[in-house]
Amino acid sequence: MRLSFRTLSFKLGILPSMLVASLALGACQNSTSTNEKEKTEHAKAVDNEVMASDADETTDEPITDNKSAEQAMISTLSDHRWTLISVMGNESQPLNELAAVKDEVRLSFNQYQGQNTLNYSVGCNTISANYQLQGSVLSVDDSMSTKMLCADLNAAENSLIDLMEGDSQIVVTKNDASQEEQAVLTQLTNEETTLVWEGQLTDQAKYNSKGETVFW
């Protein structure tokens, strides 16, 4: 069968156009695929940045560790009843009024209505105050006291109140020389007076019970 010259010319003329259209379609598909790939990579990059930002904002392990250490210290303080064993002034001289009655000077840490509290005494009035612990810094608020007259103990009591109120540095260590479960609390006040307390476990802490009140 013979093709006319016009028909042959038409078919030869349309082939380049079809080839161009095919190439253009392929280029569009490649461009679309490339754009989708770039969008996917961009989305992944954004997600990674968001995750990194969230991780930075929620990194609070040091704070948690500090809180745990403070709670452990508060528990140790509360688990013992403390007796003064030495007091030295800022020139390494004993404070005579306290040193003379140190065996009667007591300190205890408690909780009352959700507040950390402490009580102390030289053997006369019971003195109470709220306290806060931040790291090794013990901050004691203004104290409240019963109103008994203490005669010769007044000077020692006033001295102890002055030393206890305000900020001081504390550290607790184990008393290796003791046969019982005891600890040593060393307290350095802002006036550079050093109070050393020996602690003995309460019955509640020793036997892990609340204890009982016995009436005679």
C-alpha positions as CSV (number, residue, x, y, z in Angstrom):
1,M,0.0,0.0,0.0
2,R,1.4,3.4,-0.9
3,L,1.1,6.4,1.3
4,S,0.6,9.7,-0.3
5,F,3.3,12.3,0.1
6,R,0.9,14.5,2.1
7,T,0.1,11.7,4.5
8,L,3.7,10.8,5.0
9,S,4.7,14.4,5.6
10,F,1.9,14.7,8.2
11,K,3.1,11.6,10.1
12,L,6.7,12.7,10.0
13,G,5.8,16.1,11.1
14,I,3.8,14.9,14.1
15,L,6.5,12.6,15.5
16,P,8.8,15.4,16.7
17,S,5.8,17.0,18.5
18,M,4.9,13.7,20.2
19,L,8.5,13.2,21.2
20,V,8.7,16.7,22.7
21,A,5.4,16.2,24.6
22,S,6.7,12.9,26.0
23,L,10.0,14.4,27.2
24,A,8.1,17.3,28.8
25,L,5.8,14.9,30.6
26,G,8.8,12.9,31.9
27,A,10.4,16.1,33.0
28,C,7.3,17.1,34.9
29,Q,7.1,13.8,36.6
30,N,10.7,14.0,37.6
31,S,10.2,17.5,38.9
32,T,7.2,16.4,40.9
33,S,9.1,13.5,42.4
34,T,12.0,15.8,43.3
35,N,9.6,18.3,44.9
36,E,7.9,15.6,47.0
37,K,11.3,14.3,48.1
38,E,12.4,17.7,49.1
39,K,9.2,18.3,51.0
40,T,9.6,15.0,52.8
41,E,13.2,15.8,53.8
42,H,12.2,19.3,55.0
43,A,9.4,17.8,57.1
44,K,11.8,15.3,58.7
45,A,14.2,18.2,59.4
46,V,11.4,20.2,61.1
47,D,10.4,17.2,63.2
48,N,14.0,16.7,64.3
49,E,14.3,20.4,65.3
50,V,11.0,20.2,67.3
51,M,12.1,17.0,69.1
52,A,15.5,18.6,70.0
53,S,13.7,21.7,71.3
54,D,11.3,19.6,73.4
55,A,14.3,17.6,74.8
56,D,16.0,20.9,75.8
57,E,12.9,22.2,77.5
58,T,12.3,19.1,79.5
59,T,15.8,18.4,80.7
60,D,15.5,18.7,84.4
61,E,17.6,15.9,85.8
62,P,19.9,18.1,87.9
63,I,16.9,19.6,89.6
64,T,15.4,16.2,90.3
65,D,18.7,15.1,91.8
66,N,19.0,18.2,94.0
67,K,15.5,17.6,95.3
68,S,16.2,14.0,96.0
69,A,19.4,14.9,98.0
70,E,17.5,17.6,100.0
71,Q,14.7,15.1,100.8
72,A,17.3,12.5,101.9
73,M,18.9,15.1,104.2
74,I,15.6,16.1,105.7
75,S,14.7,12.5,106.3
76,T,18.1,12.0,108.1
77,L,17.6,15.1,110.2
78,S,14.1,14.0,111.2
79,D,15.1,10.4,112.0
80,H,17.5,11.5,114.8
81,R,17.3,13.4,118.0
82,W,20.3,15.7,118.3
83,T,22.4,16.6,121.4
84,L,25.0,19.3,121.4
85,I,28.5,17.9,122.0
86,S,30.6,21.0,121.2
87,V,30.4,24.7,120.3
88,M,33.2,26.8,119.2
89,G,33.2,30.6,118.4
90,N,34.7,32.3,115.4
91,E,38.1,32.5,117.2
92,S,38.1,28.8,118.2
93,Q,37.0,29.8,121.7
94,P,34.1,27.9,123.3
95,L,31.0,29.8,124.1
96,N,31.0,29.3,127.8
97,E,27.3,29.8,128.5
98,L,26.4,27.0,126.0
99,A,29.4,24.8,126.6
100,A,28.5,24.6,130.3
101,V,25.1,23.1,129.5
102,K,25.8,21.3,126.2
103,D,24.6,17.9,127.5
104,E,21.2,19.4,128.0
105,V,21.0,21.2,124.6
106,R,18.6,19.3,122.3
107,L,17.5,19.7,118.7
108,S,14.9,17.9,116.7
109,F,13.5,18.2,113.1
110,N,9.8,17.6,112.4
111,Q,6.9,18.4,110.1
112,Y,3.8,20.3,111.1
113,Q,0.9,21.1,108.8
114,G,3.0,20.5,105.8
115,Q,5.9,22.7,107.0
116,N,9.4,21.7,107.9
117,T,9.9,22.6,111.6
118,L,12.5,22.3,114.2
119,N,12.5,22.5,118.0
120,Y,15.5,23.2,120.3
121,S,16.1,23.8,124.0
122,V,18.8,24.4,126.5
123,G,16.8,22.6,129.2
124,C,14.2,25.3,129.9
125,N,11.9,26.7,127.2
126,T,11.0,24.8,124.0
127,I,11.9,27.0,121.0
128,S,10.2,26.3,117.6
129,A,10.7,27.6,114.1
130,N,10.1,26.8,110.4
131,Y,13.1,25.9,108.3
132,Q,14.0,25.5,104.7
133,L,16.9,23.4,103.2
134,Q,18.5,24.3,99.9
135,G,21.5,22.1,99.2
136,S,23.5,22.3,102.4
137,V,22.1,25.6,103.5
138,L,19.8,25.5,106.5
139,S,17.6,28.6,106.8
140,V,15.7,29.0,110.1
141,D,12.9,31.5,110.4
142,D,12.2,33.7,113.5
143,S,11.6,31.5,116.5
144,M,8.7,31.2,118.9
145,S,9.2,30.1,122.5
146,T,7.4,29.2,125.7
147,K,7.8,31.8,128.4
148,M,9.2,30.1,131.4
149,L,11.9,31.9,133.4
150,C,15.2,30.1,133.1
151,A,17.3,31.9,135.7
152,D,20.9,30.8,135.0
153,L,19.9,29.4,131.6
154,N,18.7,32.7,130.1
155,A,22.1,33.6,128.7
156,A,22.6,30.2,127.1
157,E,19.1,30.2,125.7
158,N,19.5,33.6,124.1
159,S,22.9,32.7,122.7
160,L,21.4,29.5,121.1
161,I,18.5,31.4,119.6
162,D,20.9,33.9,118.0
163,L,23.0,31.1,116.5
164,M,20.1,29.0,115.2
165,E,18.1,31.8,113.4
166,G,19.2,32.7,109.9
167,D,21.4,30.7,107.5
168,S,24.0,28.1,108.3
169,Q,25.9,25.4,106.4
170,I,25.2,21.8,107.6
171,V,26.7,18.4,106.9
172,V,25.9,15.0,108.4
173,T,28.5,12.3,108.9
174,K,28.5,8.9,110.6
175,N,30.0,8.5,114.1
176,D,32.4,5.6,113.5
177,A,33.4,5.5,117.2
178,S,29.9,4.8,118.3
179,Q,28.6,1.3,118.9
180,E,25.0,2.5,118.2
181,E,23.4,3.9,115.1
182,Q,24.4,7.5,115.5
183,A,25.3,10.4,113.2
184,V,27.1,13.7,113.6
185,L,25.6,17.0,112.4
186,T,28.1,19.8,112.0
187,Q,26.6,23.3,111.7
188,L,28.5,26.4,110.6
189,T,26.6,29.6,111.3
190,N,27.0,33.0,109.5
191,E,29.0,34.2,112.5
192,E,31.4,31.4,111.9
193,T,30.4,29.6,115.0
194,T,30.6,25.8,114.8
195,L,27.9,23.7,116.5
196,V,28.5,19.9,116.5
197,W,25.5,17.7,117.3
198,E,25.4,14.0,118.0
199,G,22.3,12.2,116.7
200,Q,20.6,9.1,117.9
201,L,17.9,7.3,115.8
202,T,14.4,7.7,117.1
203,D,12.4,4.6,117.9
204,Q,10.2,5.4,114.9
205,A,13.1,5.4,112.5
206,K,14.8,2.5,114.2
207,Y,11.8,0.2,114.1
208,N,10.1,1.8,111.1
209,S,6.9,2.4,113.0
210,K,5.0,5.4,114.3
211,G,5.4,4.4,117.9
212,E,2.8,4.5,120.7
213,T,1.9,6.8,123.5
214,V,1.8,5.0,126.8
215,F,-0.1,6.5,129.7
216,W,1.0,5.5,133.2
